[in-house]
Amino acid sequence: MRLFRSEEHARRWSKERGLASDVLTLDQAARLAHAWYQSKLAADWRRHTADEAQALFASLGLDPDFWRLR
């Protein structure tokens, strides 16, 4: 993870280096962390399936091409 001063700066940095990228806002990161770990301490916790993870990423508005698991 890298922090940038703006979305434009992040996209320019990635493009200059020929890297695929997506910008994750602090709000999205917080919502992702909450959704991902909210039941981690439950006795019946289980790992998210790929489909569940994809649905979570989509619900947060993350780029489906960049965040694809399969």
C-alpha positions as CSV (number, residue, x, y, z in Angstrom):
1,M,0.0,0.0,0.0
2,R,1.2,3.5,-0.9
3,L,-0.2,6.8,0.3
4,F,-0.6,9.7,-2.2
5,R,-1.7,13.3,-1.9
6,S,-4.4,12.8,-4.5
7,E,-6.1,10.3,-6.7
8,E,-4.5,12.0,-9.7
9,H,-1.1,11.7,-8.2
10,A,-1.6,8.0,-7.5
11,R,-2.8,7.3,-11.0
12,R,0.1,9.2,-12.6
13,W,2.6,7.4,-10.4
14,S,1.3,4.0,-11.4
15,K,1.1,4.9,-15.1
16,E,4.7,6.2,-15.1
17,R,5.8,2.8,-13.8
18,G,3.5,0.7,-16.0
19,L,1.6,-0.7,-13.0
20,A,-2.0,-1.7,-12.7
21,S,-3.7,0.2,-9.8
22,D,-6.8,1.2,-8.1
23,V,-7.3,4.0,-5.6
24,L,-8.7,2.9,-2.3
25,T,-10.1,5.8,-0.2
26,L,-9.6,5.8,3.5
27,D,-13.4,5.4,3.9
28,Q,-13.4,2.4,1.6
29,A,-10.4,0.9,3.5
30,A,-12.2,1.4,6.8
31,R,-15.4,-0.2,5.5
32,L,-13.5,-3.1,3.9
33,A,-11.6,-3.8,7.1
34,H,-14.8,-3.7,9.2
35,A,-16.7,-6.0,6.8
36,W,-13.7,-8.3,6.4
37,Y,-12.9,-8.7,10.1
38,Q,-16.2,-8.1,11.9
39,S,-16.8,-11.7,12.7
40,K,-13.2,-12.9,12.9
41,L,-13.4,-13.7,16.6
42,A,-16.6,-15.6,16.4
43,A,-16.4,-19.3,17.2
44,D,-18.1,-20.2,13.9
45,W,-15.9,-17.9,11.8
46,R,-14.8,-19.2,8.4
47,R,-12.8,-17.7,5.6
48,H,-14.7,-15.7,2.9
49,T,-15.3,-17.6,-0.3
50,A,-14.1,-16.0,-3.5
51,D,-17.7,-15.1,-4.4
52,E,-18.3,-13.5,-1.0
53,A,-15.1,-11.5,-1.3
54,Q,-16.0,-10.3,-4.8
55,A,-19.5,-9.3,-3.7
56,L,-17.9,-7.4,-0.8
57,F,-15.5,-5.6,-3.1
58,A,-18.4,-4.7,-5.5
59,S,-20.5,-3.4,-2.6
60,L,-17.6,-1.0,-1.7
61,G,-17.4,0.2,-5.3
62,L,-13.9,-1.2,-5.9
63,D,-12.8,-1.7,-9.5
64,P,-13.8,-5.3,-10.4
65,D,-11.0,-5.7,-12.9
66,F,-8.3,-4.8,-10.4
67,W,-9.9,-6.6,-7.4
68,R,-10.7,-9.8,-9.3
69,L,-9.7,-13.0,-7.4
70,R,-10.1,-15.5,-10.2
